[in-house]
Amino acid sequence: MSVRELVVLGTASQVPTRHRNHNGYLLRWDGEGLLFDPGEGTQRQMLRAGVAAHDLNRICVTHFHGDHSLGLAGVIQRVNLDRVPHEVTAHYPKSGQRFFDRLRYATAYRETVALTEAPVAEDGVIARTAGYTLEARKLSHPVESYGYLLTEPDGRRMLPDRLAAHGIKGPDVGRIQREGSLNGVSLDDISEVRRGQRFAFVMDSRLCDGVHALADGADMLVIESTFLDEDEQLAVEHGHLTAGQAARVARDVGVRHLVLTHFSQRYSDPGGTSRTESGGEFERQARAAGYEGELTVAHDLLRVPVPKRR
């Protein structure tokens, strides 16, 4: 059975806190696992979340600030220690090649796995598989940063009433799907396009064209909301978003499920699980911005299912 879910390994911006680890996000997509922005402590968070090195097929780094990449050394060494039997591909900004090299070879270890380096130098498609296309888009941050978009190919949804009207049943259903027509009936006559799912990952960035392009029509958007709206000037200065800004993007481009994360240490309880100054404010401000879809304020070790197909 295919599984499509987000496993949140860490949600802290810049420095970890007592309750939030550095960033780390695993997307389970059918039989593959894509690890985004493994910050310091990711290897231990994987253990706590029940994520194994064998689950990883791709590692996608948005940029080389420590809270998004310091865990690379441990994750790469664990992949080799566990002798992962399949290829693992690493995507990251090409401008940060020297940082990737230092992290990959931070200490001595035995290399046993084919780790493919696939640095990103411009907007566009960076990988194609039978199950998805992976794209990168440049963001706006003090260091070069890219967001990622995973798109499933469109499929077809068979319509029972139209099948019955044309007398198509049993093995003939599979035949018309394979051949495109049957006895003068076309595939378009008895089916409709089933839009492929879209998963977008946007970390450190000001508002920019890349943010909107990645989020456009996403079934799930994982996006940084480092600050609350009253600290918008700090967000602009440091290249980040506020909860309201992220929600307005999601509202304007039709995101179905918005996941807010990457919270500044100045906010002790972004999710509102206890009575603190910032409790629930991220959700309140996102709703005040007009976003009406499904909303999650992330916390460490949370699992979030990708919405079912439209």
C-alpha contacts under 8 A as a table, 3 or more apart, distances in Angstrom:
res1	aa1	res2	aa2	distance
1	M	30	D	7.88
2	S	29	W	7.53
2	S	30	D	4.42
2	S	31	G	6.82
3	V	28	R	6.40
3	V	29	W	6.10
3	V	30	D	4.87
3	V	31	G	7.50
4	R	27	L	7.20
4	R	28	R	5.14
4	R	29	W	4.62
4	R	30	D	5.81
4	R	305	P	6.20
4	R	306	V	5.60
5	E	27	L	5.87
5	E	28	R	5.23
5	E	29	W	6.90
5	E	303	R	6.72
5	E	304	V	5.52
5	E	305	P	4.16
5	E	306	V	5.09
6	L	25	Y	6.89
6	L	26	L	5.78
6	L	27	L	4.63
6	L	28	R	6.32
6	L	303	R	5.64
6	L	304	V	5.01
6	L	305	P	6.20
6	L	306	V	6.97
7	V	25	Y	5.80
7	V	26	L	5.02
7	V	27	L	6.32
7	V	28	R	7.67
7	V	49	A	7.64
7	V	301	L	6.55
7	V	302	L	5.95
7	V	303	R	4.62
7	V	304	V	6.53
8	V	11	T	7.41
8	V	24	G	6.41
8	V	25	Y	4.80
8	V	26	L	6.54
8	V	298	A	7.26
8	V	299	H	7.00
8	V	300	D	5.60
8	V	301	L	5.13
8	V	302	L	5.17
8	V	303	R	6.27
9	L	21	N	7.32
9	L	23	N	6.71
9	L	24	G	4.74
9	L	25	Y	5.43
9	L	26	L	7.36
9	L	42	T	6.75
9	L	45	Q	5.55
9	L	46	M	6.69
9	L	49	A	7.20
9	L	300	D	5.31
9	L	301	L	5.18
9	L	302	L	7.48
10	G	20	R	6.01
10	G	21	N	4.50
10	G	22	H	5.08
10	G	23	N	4.29
10	G	24	G	4.92
10	G	25	Y	7.02
10	G	39	G	7.97
10	G	42	T	7.56
10	G	45	Q	7.52
10	G	299	H	7.15
10	G	300	D	4.87
10	G	301	L	7.16
11	T	20	R	5.78
11	T	21	N	6.09
11	T	22	H	6.01
11	T	23	N	4.99
11	T	24	G	7.20
11	T	261	T	5.53
11	T	262	H	4.76
11	T	263	F	6.35
11	T	298	A	6.96
11	T	299	H	6.20
11	T	300	D	6.11
12	A	15	V	6.32
12	A	16	P	5.39
12	A	17	T	7.02
12	A	20	R	5.30
12	A	21	N	5.58
12	A	22	H	4.81
12	A	23	N	5.79
12	A	67	D	7.71
12	A	261	T	7.76
12	A	262	H	5.07
12	A	263	F	5.32
12	A	264	S	6.58
12	A	265	Q	7.03
13	S	16	P	7.12
13	S	22	H	6.68
13	S	23	N	7.16
13	S	67	D	6.53
13	S	226	T	6.78
13	S	262	H	4.86
13	S	263	F	5.19
13	S	264	S	5.08
13	S	265	Q	6.80
14	Q	22	H	7.42
14	Q	66	G	7.35
14	Q	67	D	5.31
14	Q	264	S	7.24
14	Q	265	Q	7.88
15	V	22	H	6.53
15	V	67	D	6.72
15	V	265	Q	7.09
16	P	19	H	7.82
16	P	20	R	5.59
16	P	21	N	4.85
16	P	22	H	5.16
16	P	265	Q	7.61
17	T	20	R	5.01
17	T	21	N	6.54
17	T	265	Q	6.66
18	R	21	N	7.97
19	H	300	D	7.85
20	R	299	H	7.36
20	R	300	D	6.18
21	N	40	E	7.72
21	N	41	G	6.86
21	N	42	T	7.94
21	N	45	Q	7.96
21	N	300	D	7.00
22	H	38	P	7.82
22	H	39	G	5.00
22	H	40	E	5.71
22	H	41	G	6.77
22	H	42	T	7.43
22	H	67	D	5.40
22	H	68	H	7.28
23	N	37	D	6.20
23	N	38	P	6.05
23	N	39	G	4.99
23	N	40	E	7.70
23	N	42	T	7.64
23	N	67	D	6.02
23	N	68	H	5.79
23	N	262	H	6.93
24	G	35	L	7.20
24	G	36	F	5.98
24	G	37	D	5.28
24	G	38	P	4.54
24	G	39	G	5.90
24	G	42	T	6.10
24	G	68	H	7.37
25	Y	35	L	5.74
25	Y	36	F	5.08
25	Y	37	D	6.76
25	Y	38	P	7.26
26	L	33	G	6.52
26	L	34	L	5.58
26	L	35	L	4.44
26	L	36	F	6.17
27	L	33	G	5.65
27	L	34	L	5.10
27	L	35	L	6.42
27	L	36	F	7.87
28	R	31	G	7.24
28	R	32	E	5.94
28	R	33	G	4.70
28	R	34	L	6.62
29	W	32	E	5.22
29	W	33	G	6.12
29	W	34	L	7.74
32	E	55	D	6.80
32	E	56	L	6.88
32	E	57	N	5.97
33	G	55	D	5.42
33	G	56	L	4.68
33	G	57	N	5.33
33	G	58	R	6.61
34	L	56	L	6.04
34	L	57	N	5.98
34	L	58	R	4.74
34	L	59	I	5.82
34	L	60	C	7.11
35	L	38	P	7.00
35	L	56	L	6.69
35	L	57	N	8.00
35	L	58	R	6.16
35	L	59	I	4.73
35	L	60	C	6.10
36	F	59	I	5.90
36	F	60	C	4.75
36	F	61	V	5.85
36	F	62	T	7.71
37	D	59	I	7.63
37	D	60	C	6.24
37	D	61	V	4.75
37	D	62	T	6.41
37	D	67	D	7.95
37	D	68	H	4.51
37	D	69	S	5.77
38	P	42	T	5.59
38	P	61	V	7.46
38	P	67	D	7.78
38	P	68	H	5.53
38	P	69	S	5.25
38	P	70	L	6.84
38	P	71	G	4.93
38	P	72	L	5.93
38	P	75	V	7.84
39	G	42	T	5.80
39	G	66	G	6.50
39	G	67	D	4.69
39	G	68	H	4.43
39	G	69	S	4.73
39	G	70	L	4.86
39	G	71	G	4.41
39	G	72	L	7.14
40	E	66	G	7.44
40	E	67	D	6.48
40	E	68	H	7.78
40	E	69	S	7.10
40	E	70	L	4.77
40	E	71	G	4.19
40	E	72	L	7.91
41	G	44	R	5.54
41	G	45	Q	6.35
41	G	71	G	5.98
42	T	45	Q	4.94
42	T	46	M	6.04
42	T	71	G	5.55
42	T	74	G	7.91
42	T	75	V	7.30
43	Q	46	M	5.16
43	Q	47	L	6.58
43	Q	71	G	7.04
43	Q	74	G	6.29
43	Q	75	V	5.76
43	Q	78	R	7.81
44	R	47	L	5.08
44	R	48	R	6.39
45	Q	48	R	4.97
45	Q	49	A	6.07
45	Q	301	L	7.58
46	M	49	A	5.07
46	M	50	G	6.02
46	M	51	V	4.73
46	M	52	A	6.67
47	L	50	G	5.24
47	L	51	V	5.89
47	L	52	A	6.97
48	R	51	V	7.67
48	R	301	L	7.60
49	A	301	L	5.83
51	V	55	D	6.62
52	A	55	D	5.33
52	A	56	L	7.52
53	A	56	L	5.65
53	A	75	V	7.59
53	A	78	R	6.55
53	A	79	V	5.27
53	A	82	D	6.92
53	A	84	V	6.84
54	H	57	N	7.98
54	H	79	V	7.20
54	H	82	D	7.57
54	H	84	V	5.27
54	H	85	P	7.60
56	L	59	I	7.41
56	L	88	V	6.84
57	N	86	H	7.54
57	N	87	E	6.74
57	N	88	V	4.70
57	N	89	T	6.39
58	R	88	V	5.45
58	R	89	T	4.72
58	R	90	A	5.71
58	R	91	H	7.51
59	I	88	V	7.53
59	I	89	T	6.25
59	I	90	A	4.65
59	I	91	H	6.12
60	C	90	A	5.98
60	C	91	H	4.77
60	C	92	Y	6.04
60	C	148	Y	7.95
61	V	64	F	7.49
61	V	68	H	6.97
61	V	69	S	6.79
61	V	90	A	7.80
61	V	91	H	6.12
61	V	92	Y	4.76
61	V	93	P	7.47
61	V	146	Y	7.98
62	T	68	H	7.37
62	T	92	Y	6.17
62	T	93	P	6.98
62	T	145	S	5.22
62	T	146	Y	4.84
62	T	147	G	5.87
62	T	148	Y	7.85
62	T	203	M	6.82
62	T	204	D	8.00
63	H	68	H	6.82
63	H	69	S	7.47
63	H	92	Y	6.79
63	H	93	P	6.35
63	H	96	G	7.59
63	H	143	V	7.09
63	H	144	E	6.27
63	H	145	S	4.66
63	H	146	Y	6.74
64	F	68	H	6.51
64	F	69	S	5.82
64	F	96	G	6.53
64	F	99	F	7.00
64	F	143	V	7.64
64	F	145	S	7.98
65	H	68	H	5.68
65	H	69	S	6.38
65	H	70	L	7.97
66	G	69	S	5.14
66	G	70	L	4.96
67	D	70	L	6.37
68	H	71	G	7.68
69	S	72	L	5.54
70	L	73	A	6.78
70	L	103	L	7.37
71	G	74	G	5.55
71	G	75	V	6.20
72	L	75	V	5.14
72	L	76	I	5.90
72	L	103	L	6.19
72	L	104	R	6.91
73	A	76	I	5.42
73	A	77	Q	6.19
73	A	103	L	4.92
73	A	104	R	5.37
73	A	105	Y	7.26
73	A	106	A	6.37
74	G	77	Q	5.19
74	G	78	R	6.02
75	V	78	R	5.04
75	V	79	V	6.18
76	I	79	V	5.12
76	I	80	N	6.48
76	I	104	R	6.67
77	Q	80	N	5.10
77	Q	81	L	6.00
77	Q	104	R	7.97
77	Q	109	Y	6.93
77	Q	111	E	7.93
78	R	81	L	4.84
78	R	82	D	5.98
79	V	82	D	5.41
79	V	83	R	6.16
79	V	84	V	5.72
79	V	113	V	7.15
80	N	83	R	4.90
80	N	84	V	6.55
80	N	110	R	7.04
80	N	111	E	5.68
80	N	112	T	5.17
80	N	113	V	5.45
81	L	110	R	7.59
81	L	112	T	7.50
83	R	112	T	5.90
83	R	113	V	6.14
84	V	87	E	7.82
84	V	113	V	6.35
85	P	113	V	7.19
86	H	113	V	7.56
86	H	114	A	7.49
87	E	113	V	6.94
87	E	114	A	5.24
87	E	115	L	6.15
87	E	116	T	7.16
88	V	113	V	7.74
88	V	114	A	6.50
88	V	115	L	4.99
88	V	116	T	6.15
89	T	115	L	5.72
89	T	116	T	4.56
89	T	117	E	5.97
89	T	118	A	6.74
90	A	115	L	7.16
90	A	116	T	6.12
90	A	117	E	5.08
90	A	118	A	5.76
90	A	119	P	7.40
91	H	117	E	6.60
91	H	118	A	5.02
91	H	119	P	5.12
91	H	120	V	6.43
92	Y	96	G	7.41
92	Y	97	Q	7.99
92	Y	118	A	7.18
92	Y	119	P	4.95
92	Y	120	V	5.66
92	Y	146	Y	7.89
93	P	96	G	5.53
93	P	97	Q	7.18
93	P	119	P	5.55
93	P	120	V	4.78
93	P	121	A	6.20
93	P	144	E	6.91
93	P	145	S	6.74
93	P	146	Y	6.93
94	K	97	Q	5.29
94	K	119	P	4.70
94	K	120	V	5.21
94	K	121	A	5.39
95	S	98	R	7.90
95	S	121	A	7.41
95	S	144	E	7.24
96	G	99	F	5.32
96	G	100	F	6.43
97	Q	100	F	5.07
97	Q	101	D	6.12
97	Q	119	P	7.63
98	R	101	D	5.12
98	R	102	R	6.25
99	F	102	R	5.14
99	F	103	L	6.22
100	F	103	L	5.15
100	F	104	R	5.93
101	D	104	R	5.13
101	D	105	Y	6.16
102	R	105	Y	5.35
102	R	106	A	5.40
103	L	106	A	4.88
105	Y	108	A	6.94
120	V	123	D	7.95
120	V	126	I	7.42
120	V	136	A	7.51
122	E	136	A	7.60
122	E	137	R	7.32
122	E	138	K	7.19
123	D	135	E	7.44
123	D	136	A	5.42
123	D	137	R	4.71
123	D	138	K	6.24
124	G	135	E	5.37
124	G	136	A	5.59
124	G	137	R	6.74
125	V	128	R	7.58
125	V	133	T	6.99
125	V	134	L	5.80
125	V	135	E	4.17
125	V	136	A	6.46
126	I	133	T	7.89
126	I	134	L	5.75
126	I	135	E	5.42
126	I	136	A	6.76
127	A	133	T	5.87
127	A	134	L	5.08
127	A	135	E	7.07
128	R	132	Y	6.16
128	R	133	T	4.54
128	R	134	L	6.35
129	T	132	Y	5.36
129	T	133	T	6.28
131	G	152	E	6.04
131	G	153	P	7.02
132	Y	150	L	6.32
132	Y	151	T	5.32
132	Y	152	E	4.40
132	Y	153	P	6.21
133	T	150	L	5.69
133	T	151	T	5.21
133	T	152	E	6.49
133	T	153	P	7.62
134	L	148	Y	6.94
134	L	149	L	5.68
134	L	150	L	4.61
134	L	151	T	6.54
135	E	148	Y	5.64
135	E	149	L	5.08
135	E	150	L	6.49
136	A	146	Y	6.02
136	A	147	G	5.59
136	A	148	Y	4.62
136	A	149	L	6.36
137	R	146	Y	5.27
137	R	147	G	5.30
137	R	148	Y	6.47
137	R	210	G	5.52
137	R	213	A	7.82
137	R	214	L	7.02
138	K	144	E	7.55
138	K	145	S	5.93
138	K	146	Y	4.37
138	K	147	G	6.38
138	K	210	G	5.75
139	L	144	E	7.43
139	L	145	S	5.40
139	L	146	Y	5.37
139	L	147	G	6.55
139	L	204	D	7.71
139	L	205	S	5.57
139	L	206	R	7.47
139	L	208	C	6.68
139	L	209	D	7.82
139	L	210	G	5.40
139	L	211	V	6.59
140	S	144	E	7.47
140	S	145	S	6.87
140	S	204	D	7.70
140	S	205	S	4.73
140	S	206	R	5.37
140	S	207	L	7.27
140	S	208	C	6.43
140	S	239	G	6.57
141	H	144	E	6.35
141	H	145	S	6.30
141	H	204	D	6.28
141	H	205	S	4.94
141	H	206	R	6.53
141	H	238	H	7.48
141	H	239	G	4.73
141	H	240	H	7.37
142	P	238	H	7.26
142	P	239	G	6.40
145	S	204	D	7.30
145	S	205	S	7.66
146	Y	202	V	7.86
147	G	200	A	7.67
147	G	201	F	5.69
147	G	202	V	4.85
147	G	203	M	6.54
147	G	210	G	7.66
147	G	211	V	7.67
147	G	214	L	7.17
148	Y	200	A	5.91
148	Y	201	F	5.18
148	Y	202	V	6.80
148	Y	214	L	6.99
149	L	198	R	7.05
149	L	199	F	5.77
149	L	200	A	4.47
149	L	201	F	6.32
149	L	214	L	5.90
150	L	198	R	5.68
150	L	199	F	5.10
150	L	200	A	6.38
151	T	196	G	6.58
151	T	197	Q	5.96
151	T	198	R	4.55
151	T	199	F	6.56
152	E	196	G	4.50
152	E	197	Q	5.21
152	E	198	R	6.36
153	P	195	R	7.54
153	P	196	G	5.08
153	P	197	Q	7.84
154	D	193	V	6.77
154	D	194	R	5.72
154	D	195	R	4.73
154	D	196	G	4.34
155	G	193	V	5.90
155	G	194	R	4.85
155	G	195	R	6.41
155	G	196	G	6.64
156	R	191	S	6.37
156	R	192	E	5.66
156	R	193	V	4.67
156	R	194	R	4.91
157	R	191	S	5.41
157	R	192	E	5.31
157	R	193	V	6.09
157	R	194	R	5.48
158	M	163	L	7.68
158	M	190	I	6.25
158	M	191	S	4.33
158	M	192	E	6.66
159	L	162	R	5.54
159	L	163	L	6.22
159	L	190	I	5.74
159	L	191	S	5.17
159	L	192	E	7.40
160	P	163	L	5.02
160	P	164	A	6.12
160	P	190	I	7.84
161	D	164	A	5.17
161	D	165	A	6.15
162	R	165	A	4.90
162	R	166	H	6.28
162	R	189	D	7.24
162	R	190	I	4.99
162	R	191	S	7.64
163	L	166	H	5.35
163	L	167	G	6.08
163	L	168	I	5.11
163	L	169	K	6.89
163	L	190	I	5.51
164	A	167	G	4.87
164	A	168	I	6.05
164	A	169	K	7.31
165	A	168	I	7.81
166	H	185	V	7.63
166	H	190	I	8.00
168	I	172	D	6.02
168	I	173	V	6.24
169	K	172	D	5.58
169	K	173	V	5.53
170	G	173	V	5.88
170	G	174	G	7.78
171	P	174	G	5.52
171	P	175	R	6.39
172	D	175	R	4.79
172	D	176	I	6.13
173	V	176	I	5.51
173	V	177	Q	6.40
174	G	177	Q	5.08
174	G	178	R	6.26
175	R	178	R	5.15
175	R	179	E	5.99
175	R	180	G	7.98
175	R	182	L	7.68
176	I	179	E	5.11
176	I	180	G	5.12
176	I	181	S	5.14
176	I	182	L	5.62
176	I	186	S	7.59
176	I	187	L	6.35
177	Q	180	G	5.57
177	Q	181	S	7.69
177	Q	187	L	6.62
179	E	182	L	7.58
180	G	186	S	5.97
180	G	187	L	5.12
181	S	184	G	6.48
181	S	185	V	5.38
181	S	186	S	4.18
181	S	187	L	5.58
182	L	185	V	5.14
182	L	186	S	6.49
185	V	189	D	6.41
185	V	190	I	7.93
186	S	189	D	5.25
186	S	190	I	7.18
187	L	190	I	5.62
187	L	191	S	6.04
188	D	191	S	5.34
188	D	192	E	6.34
194	R	309	R	7.95
194	R	310	R	7.62
195	R	309	R	7.49
195	R	310	R	7.16
196	G	309	R	7.35
197	Q	218	A	7.43
197	Q	219	D	6.13
197	Q	309	R	6.32
198	R	217	G	7.36
198	R	218	A	4.85
198	R	219	D	5.29
198	R	220	M	6.78
199	F	218	A	5.69
199	F	219	D	6.03
199	F	220	M	5.05
199	F	221	L	6.09
199	F	222	V	8.00
200	A	214	L	5.82
200	A	215	A	5.83
200	A	218	A	6.24
200	A	220	M	6.34
200	A	221	L	4.79
200	A	222	V	6.20
201	F	214	L	7.56
201	F	221	L	6.06
201	F	222	V	4.94
201	F	223	I	6.08
202	V	205	S	7.63
202	V	211	V	6.71
202	V	214	L	7.52
202	V	221	L	7.56
202	V	222	V	6.16
202	V	223	I	4.67
202	V	224	E	6.44
203	M	223	I	5.73
203	M	224	E	5.05
203	M	262	H	7.83
204	D	224	E	6.32
204	D	239	G	6.55
204	D	240	H	5.46
204	D	241	L	7.62
205	S	208	C	7.72
205	S	211	V	7.76
205	S	224	E	7.97
205	S	239	G	5.07
205	S	240	H	4.75
205	S	241	L	6.52
206	R	235	A	7.31
206	R	236	V	6.25
206	R	239	G	4.78
206	R	240	H	4.78
206	R	241	L	5.61
207	L	211	V	6.39
207	L	240	H	7.93
207	L	241	L	6.95
207	L	245	Q	7.73
208	C	211	V	5.53
208	C	212	H	6.91
209	D	212	H	5.35
209	D	213	A	6.11
210	G	213	A	5.06
210	G	214	L	6.10
211	V	214	L	5.42
211	V	215	A	6.21
211	V	249	V	7.96
212	H	215	A	5.18
212	H	216	D	5.90
212	H	249	V	6.50
212	H	253	V	7.24
213	A	216	D	5.38
214	L	218	A	7.75
215	A	218	A	5.41
215	A	221	L	6.21
215	A	249	V	7.47
215	A	250	A	6.78
215	A	253	V	6.68
215	A	255	V	6.84
216	D	250	A	7.89
216	D	253	V	4.78
216	D	254	G	6.68
216	D	255	V	6.94
217	G	253	V	5.65
217	G	254	G	5.08
217	G	255	V	5.34
217	G	256	R	7.71
218	A	221	L	5.99
218	A	254	G	7.11
218	A	255	V	4.93
218	A	256	R	6.59
218	A	257	H	7.94
219	D	255	V	5.76
219	D	256	R	4.87
219	D	257	H	5.97
219	D	306	V	7.20
219	D	307	P	6.32
220	M	255	V	6.57
220	M	256	R	6.13
220	M	257	H	4.70
220	M	258	L	5.98
220	M	259	V	7.34
220	M	306	V	6.31
220	M	307	P	7.11
221	L	250	A	7.69
221	L	255	V	6.71
221	L	256	R	8.00
221	L	257	H	6.35
221	L	258	L	5.10
221	L	259	V	5.99
222	V	258	L	6.36
222	V	259	V	4.71
222	V	260	L	6.21
222	V	261	T	7.27
223	I	246	A	6.92
223	I	258	L	7.65
223	I	259	V	6.26
223	I	260	L	5.43
223	I	261	T	6.24
223	I	262	H	7.92
224	E	240	H	7.44
224	E	241	L	6.46
224	E	242	T	7.93
224	E	246	A	7.45
224	E	260	L	5.90
224	E	261	T	5.03
224	E	262	H	5.07
224	E	263	F	7.48
225	S	228	L	7.44
225	S	240	H	7.23
225	S	241	L	5.09
225	S	242	T	4.74
225	S	243	A	4.85
225	S	246	A	6.43
225	S	260	L	5.86
225	S	261	T	5.78
225	S	262	H	6.04
225	S	263	F	6.29
226	T	235	A	7.41
226	T	240	H	6.33
226	T	241	L	6.00
226	T	242	T	5.95
226	T	243	A	7.44
226	T	261	T	7.20
226	T	262	H	5.35
226	T	263	F	4.36
226	T	264	S	5.21
227	F	230	E	7.98
227	F	231	D	5.98
227	F	232	E	6.93
227	F	234	L	7.86
227	F	235	A	6.44
227	F	240	H	7.66
227	F	241	L	6.50
227	F	242	T	4.58
227	F	243	A	6.48
227	F	263	F	6.69
227	F	264	S	6.35
228	L	231	D	5.64
228	L	232	E	6.99
228	L	242	T	5.10
228	L	243	A	5.54
228	L	244	G	7.34
228	L	281	E	7.56
228	L	282	F	6.61
228	L	285	Q	7.63
229	D	232	E	5.18
229	D	242	T	5.37
229	D	243	A	6.38
229	D	244	G	6.02
229	D	245	Q	7.78
229	D	285	Q	7.42
231	D	234	L	5.44
231	D	235	A	6.56
231	D	242	T	7.59
232	E	235	A	4.90
232	E	236	V	6.28
232	E	241	L	7.51
232	E	242	T	6.23
233	Q	236	V	5.15
233	Q	237	E	6.19
234	L	237	E	5.09
234	L	238	H	6.10
235	A	238	H	5.37
235	A	239	G	5.75
235	A	240	H	4.51
235	A	241	L	5.56
235	A	242	T	6.63
236	V	239	G	5.25
236	V	240	H	6.09
236	V	241	L	7.39
237	E	240	H	7.86
241	L	245	Q	6.06
241	L	246	A	6.37
242	T	245	Q	5.16
242	T	246	A	6.23
243	A	246	A	5.30
243	A	247	A	6.17
243	A	260	L	7.39
243	A	282	F	5.69
243	A	283	E	7.79
243	A	285	Q	6.21
243	A	286	A	5.60
244	G	247	A	5.09
244	G	248	R	6.09
244	G	285	Q	5.50
244	G	286	A	4.96
244	G	288	A	7.50
244	G	289	A	5.41
245	Q	248	R	5.18
245	Q	249	V	6.36
245	Q	289	A	7.75
246	A	249	V	5.26
246	A	250	A	6.39
246	A	260	L	7.88
246	A	286	A	7.58
247	A	250	A	4.98
247	A	251	R	6.02
247	A	258	L	7.59
247	A	286	A	5.05
247	A	287	R	7.51
247	A	289	A	6.16
247	A	290	G	7.35
247	A	291	Y	5.69
248	R	251	R	4.91
248	R	252	D	6.02
248	R	286	A	7.65
248	R	289	A	5.74
248	R	290	G	6.75
248	R	291	Y	6.53
249	V	252	D	5.23
249	V	253	V	6.29
250	A	253	V	5.53
250	A	254	G	5.99
250	A	255	V	4.94
250	A	258	L	6.87
250	A	291	Y	6.77
251	R	254	G	5.57
251	R	255	V	6.49
251	R	290	G	6.58
251	R	291	Y	4.84
251	R	292	E	7.32
251	R	293	G	7.95
255	V	258	L	6.61
255	V	293	G	7.18
256	R	293	G	5.39
256	R	294	E	6.17
256	R	307	P	7.62
257	H	293	G	5.97
257	H	294	E	4.54
257	H	295	L	5.73
257	H	296	T	7.62
257	H	306	V	7.98
257	H	307	P	7.16
258	L	293	G	7.27
258	L	294	E	6.20
258	L	295	L	4.88
258	L	296	T	6.20
259	V	295	L	6.05
259	V	296	T	4.76
259	V	297	V	5.91
259	V	298	A	6.36
260	L	295	L	7.88
260	L	296	T	6.30
260	L	297	V	4.96
260	L	298	A	5.90
261	T	297	V	6.48
261	T	298	A	5.44
261	T	299	H	7.66
263	F	267	Y	7.06
263	F	270	P	7.20
264	S	267	Y	5.97
265	Q	268	S	6.47
267	Y	270	P	6.16
267	Y	277	E	7.64
267	Y	278	S	5.69
268	S	276	T	7.04
268	S	277	E	7.71
268	S	278	S	6.65
268	S	279	G	7.85
269	D	272	G	5.56
269	D	273	T	6.68
269	D	274	S	6.87
269	D	276	T	6.40
269	D	277	E	7.81
269	D	278	S	5.81
269	D	279	G	5.21
269	D	280	G	7.72
270	P	278	S	5.82
270	P	279	G	5.50
270	P	280	G	6.07
270	P	281	E	6.77
270	P	282	F	6.05
270	P	297	V	7.13
271	G	279	G	5.99
271	G	280	G	5.31
271	G	281	E	7.79
271	G	282	F	7.09
271	G	283	E	7.44
271	G	297	V	5.48
271	G	298	A	7.01
271	G	299	H	7.16
272	G	275	R	6.93
272	G	276	T	7.35
272	G	278	S	7.02
272	G	279	G	3.50
272	G	280	G	3.96
272	G	281	E	7.31
273	T	279	G	6.67
273	T	280	G	7.68
274	S	279	G	6.43
275	R	279	G	6.07
276	T	279	G	5.06
278	S	281	E	5.39
278	S	282	F	7.63
279	G	282	F	7.82
280	G	283	E	5.50
280	G	284	R	6.15
281	E	284	R	4.88
281	E	285	Q	5.90
282	F	285	Q	5.32
282	F	286	A	6.13
282	F	297	V	7.13
283	E	286	A	5.09
283	E	287	R	6.19
283	E	295	L	7.59
283	E	296	T	7.83
283	E	297	V	6.61
284	R	287	R	5.23
284	R	288	A	6.06
285	Q	288	A	4.86
285	Q	289	A	6.17
286	A	289	A	5.17
286	A	290	G	6.98
286	A	291	Y	6.25
287	R	290	G	5.28
287	R	291	Y	5.25
287	R	292	E	6.68
288	A	291	Y	7.43
298	A	302	L	6.80
299	H	302	L	5.82
